[in-house]
Amino acid sequence: MQRSIWSRIGPGAGVLLGLGGVVLLVVLLGQDLGYVSPRESAEAVTGFLEANADRFRVMSLIQLGFAVLLLIFVADLFERLRGALPDSARWLSTAFLAGGLLFAGGLVLSAALGYGASSIHDFGEDVQTARALHALSTESLGAIIPGVAVMTTAAAAASLGFRALPRWLGVFALVAFAVNLAAYWTPVWMLWILATSTLLLIRPDSAPLPADEPRIEPVPDRP
């Protein structure tokens, strides 16, 4: 069985994504950013954006990096699910891939809006544009909800219904799905990605890769 590039780098990318997300959350919880709502006065909003412009830019770059790692992880697990599922259930692997793409798209959207909000000096006196970007960047993380929901639901169904992954990962995916709907800023999905990727690093056969196409040997001519 020939391993694809995704199966070689996918588990490592997932581990980096999961660990990076947890570390980032711990760092952010330990900081007091003095958050200002977009509904507050123009002076308060502009002051907040100017004071945290560098943080917004760094966060945007981190989100873009997370999106790249996520796509690598999703490509690997898509191949593995497709190889482990019967033909009648391979649509679950396609659903997982679609959810991962939506998820990555939500991260890119949030990164773009956050970077735009950090460029407040480019707006001059146009405070309303800065306020609008700040409001959109604040709410944009909600864009990951559909992607996480589809991705974790498909993984749970593939695990619990067809044993494409260990069943405990399927239960974990359902928990991540429920928490994602209730509180999308709680990164349980990152813990699920970390657990899945770590398992694939330690036990690569936990989710089999697609089998190679059977090789048909030519039949020698009879004398």
C-alpha positions in Angstrom: 0.0 0.0 0.0 1.5 3.3 -1.1 1.1 6.1 1.4 0.1 9.5 0.0 1.7 12.8 1.0 -1.4 13.6 3.1 -1.0 10.4 5.1 2.6 11.2 5.8 2.1 14.8 7.0 -1.6 14.8 8.1 -1.2 13.4 11.6 1.7 15.8 12.4 -0.3 18.8 11.0 -3.3 17.8 13.2 -1.1 17.5 16.3 0.4 21.0 15.6 -3.1 22.4 15.1 -4.5 20.9 18.3 -1.6 21.9 20.5 -1.4 25.3 18.9 -5.1 26.0 19.5 -4.9 24.9 23.2 -1.8 27.0 23.8 -3.3 30.0 22.1 -6.4 29.7 24.2 -4.4 29.6 27.4 -2.3 32.6 26.4 -5.4 34.6 25.5 -7.2 33.7 28.7 -4.2 35.0 30.6 -4.3 38.4 28.9 -6.5 41.4 29.6 -7.2 43.0 26.2 -9.7 45.5 27.6 -12.2 44.4 25.0 -14.5 47.1 23.7 -17.8 46.3 22.0 -18.4 47.7 18.5 -21.6 49.3 19.9 -19.6 51.6 22.2 -18.6 55.2 21.2 -16.4 55.8 18.2 -13.6 57.1 20.4 -13.6 53.9 22.4 -13.7 51.6 19.4 -10.9 53.4 17.6 -8.8 53.5 20.8 -9.2 49.8 21.2 -8.3 49.0 17.6 -5.3 51.2 17.7 -4.0 49.8 20.9 -4.5 46.2 19.7 -3.6 46.5 16.0 -0.5 44.3 16.3 -2.4 41.6 18.2 -5.1 41.6 15.5 -2.5 41.1 12.8 -0.7 38.3 14.7 -4.0 36.6 15.3 -4.9 36.8 11.7 -1.7 35.2 10.6 -2.1 32.5 13.2 -5.6 31.8 11.9 -4.3 31.5 8.4 -1.7 29.0 9.6 -4.4 27.0 11.4 -6.5 26.9 8.2 -3.5 25.4 6.3 -2.9 22.8 9.0 -6.6 22.0 9.1 -6.7 21.4 5.4 -3.8 19.0 5.6 -5.4 17.1 8.4 -8.8 17.0 6.6 -7.2 15.7 3.4 -5.5 12.9 5.3 -8.6 11.8 7.3 -10.8 12.0 4.2 -8.5 9.5 2.5 -8.6 7.2 5.5 -12.3 7.4 6.0 -12.9 6.7 2.3 -10.6 3.6 2.6 -12.4 2.3 5.7 -16.0 2.9 4.7 -18.1 0.6 2.5 -19.1 1.9 -0.9 -22.6 2.6 0.3 -21.3 4.9 3.1 -18.4 6.7 1.4 -20.6 9.8 1.1 -19.7 10.3 4.8 -16.1 10.9 3.8 -17.2 13.4 1.3 -19.4 15.1 3.9 -16.3 15.2 6.2 -14.3 16.8 3.5 -17.0 19.4 2.8 -17.2 20.3 6.5 -13.5 20.7 6.7 -13.4 23.0 3.8 -16.2 25.1 5.3 -14.3 25.1 8.6 -11.1 26.3 6.9 -13.1 28.9 5.0 -14.5 30.3 8.2 -11.0 30.6 9.7 -9.8 32.5 6.6 -12.8 34.8 6.7 -12.2 35.6 10.3 -8.5 36.2 9.6 -9.2 38.6 6.8 -11.7 40.6 8.8 -9.4 40.8 11.8 -6.6 42.0 9.7 -8.8 44.6 8.1 -9.9 45.8 11.5 -6.2 46.2 12.5 -5.6 48.6 9.6 -7.6 51.4 11.2 -5.0 54.0 10.3 -5.8 53.4 6.6 -9.4 54.5 7.1 -8.5 58.1 8.2 -11.7 59.7 9.5 -14.0 56.8 8.3 -14.7 55.5 11.8 -17.9 53.7 10.7 -15.9 51.4 8.4 -13.5 50.6 11.2 -16.5 50.0 13.6 -18.2 47.7 11.0 -15.0 45.6 10.5 -14.6 45.3 14.2 -18.1 44.1 14.6 -17.7 41.6 11.7 -14.4 40.3 13.0 -15.9 39.8 16.5 -18.8 37.7 15.1 -16.9 36.0 12.3 -15.7 33.1 14.3 -19.3 32.0 14.3 -18.7 31.2 10.6 -16.8 28.0 11.7 -20.0 26.5 13.3 -21.4 24.9 10.1 -18.1 23.4 9.1 -17.3 22.0 12.5 -20.9 20.6 12.8 -20.7 18.8 9.4 -17.1 17.6 10.0 -17.7 16.2 13.5 -21.1 14.7 12.7 -19.7 12.8 9.6 -16.7 11.6 11.7 -19.0 10.4 14.4 -21.3 8.6 12.0 -18.3 6.9 10.3 -16.9 5.9 13.7 -20.0 4.7 15.5 -21.8 3.2 12.5 -18.9 1.7 10.5 -15.9 1.6 12.9 -13.9 3.7 10.4 -12.3 5.2 13.5 -12.3 3.9 17.1 -15.7 4.3 18.7 -14.4 6.5 21.5 -13.4 9.0 18.9 -16.9 8.9 17.5 -18.3 9.7 20.9 -15.7 12.5 21.3 -16.8 13.9 17.9 -20.4 14.0 19.1 -19.3 15.9 22.2 -17.4 18.4 20.1 -20.5 18.8 17.8 -22.7 19.6 20.8 -20.3 22.0 22.4 -19.7 23.7 19.1 -23.4 24.5 18.8 -23.7 25.7 22.4 -20.4 27.7 22.6 -18.4 27.9 19.4 -15.5 29.7 21.1 -14.8 26.6 23.3 -12.2 24.6 21.3 -13.3 21.1 22.1 -13.0 20.4 18.3 -9.3 21.1 18.6 -9.0 18.5 21.4 -10.8 16.0 19.1 -8.3 16.8 16.3 -5.4 16.5 18.7 -6.7 13.1 20.0 -7.3 11.8 16.5 -4.0 12.9 15.1 -2.0 11.6 18.1 -3.7 8.2 17.7 -2.8 8.1 14.0 0.8 9.0 14.8 1.0 6.2 17.4 -1.2 3.7 15.6 -1.4 4.5 11.9 -3.6 1.4 11.3 -6.4 2.9 13.5 -7.9 4.4 10.3 -6.7 2.4 7.3 -5.6 4.0 4.0 -7.4 3.2 0.7 -6.1 -0.1 -0.6 -4.0 0.0 -3.8 -5.8 -1.0 -7.0 -5.3 -4.7 -7.6 -2.6 -5.4 -10.1 -3.6 -7.7 -12.9 -0.8 -9.9 -14.2 -0.8 -10.7 -17.9 -1.7 -14.3 -18.7 1.2 -15.9 -20.5 0.4 -17.4 -23.9 0.1 -21.1 -24.0 2.5 -22.9 -26.3 
